[in-house]
Amino acid sequence: MRKHRSLAAYSWQAVVALVVLTSLLILGCGLINSSTPTQPPPPQDGTLTVLFLDIGQGDSILILSPGGYTMLIDGGNSSRDANEVIIPALHAYGYDELDFLVATHPDQDHIGGLVTVLQKVPVRYAVLTGQEHTTQTYEAFLKEISRLKSAGQLTPIKARRGTPLDFDPALKVEVLAPGDDVVETNDTNNASIVIRLTYGAVSFLFTGDAENEEEAWILDQGGDVQAQILKVSHHGGKTGTSEAWLNAVSPEVAVISVGADNHYGHPSSQVIERLARRKVKIYRTDQQGTITITTDGSGYQVSTEK
Ligand SMILES: [Zn+2]
């Protein structure tokens, strides 16, 4: 009898609990649905997040703007980089599309994963130099852009110094290079798209594989290139990151996107010494994995995967 009563009491409580739980679930789903806009994705609450993704030897930088817009600068070496690192990073932050995709230059270690990105992630604008380059990967990349353009799904933008990129009103985006002339040559590194991104008092400089010639060209044009955070060009190769460039940029943090035991000897000891002499804090993707920098426009924080 006692047992029977206790079971009845239990059942009554279970029904109440079930009703409460169901109501909470319905309410919860409603809240989730109503707070998840489709366009654009959730704002970053005034935070700019820049991820220097660890894709081995190459570059891939994912930028999540304070207003919830996304930009990918370069796409690693291969579709594996896209599938295993780039797209999962985008999804991990709750995004499923890219507003801007920038291919700094046509080399494999910068565009190798971009065809897969274009096939799997909707992209609004593809920013590229249009330099002629006849590798299979680059041709596949151009073909995919042209297919998406024809389908009305993407707009290509030819980037030159001064080309405006309407990314997020909270940010200043300056395309510092390339100029017209170098794009006509077959020097891909020195025709890299170089972008200075500023949020409040904090600037980033994204340099692709620019070498001394392109750095000198940018300095010749005049204007401010100062940046607290410098993406060291060309994986720390010795033909870039000159003294004159470092004098002008005056970085506090240097990020080197480089693969462990690469065949190129990147980064060079000269570049590391040059940065160390200036007490620039060096971060390397081969040693620390993906490097994430967040800023509210006044200060910034650096965190590393390893
Ligand atoms: Zn490279």
Boltz pocket constraint, residues with backbone or C-beta under 6 A from the ligand:
constraints:
  - pocket:
      binder: B
      contacts: [[A, 58], [A, 59], [A, 107], [A, 109], [A, 110], [A, 209], [A, 234], [A, 235]]
      max_distance: 6.0
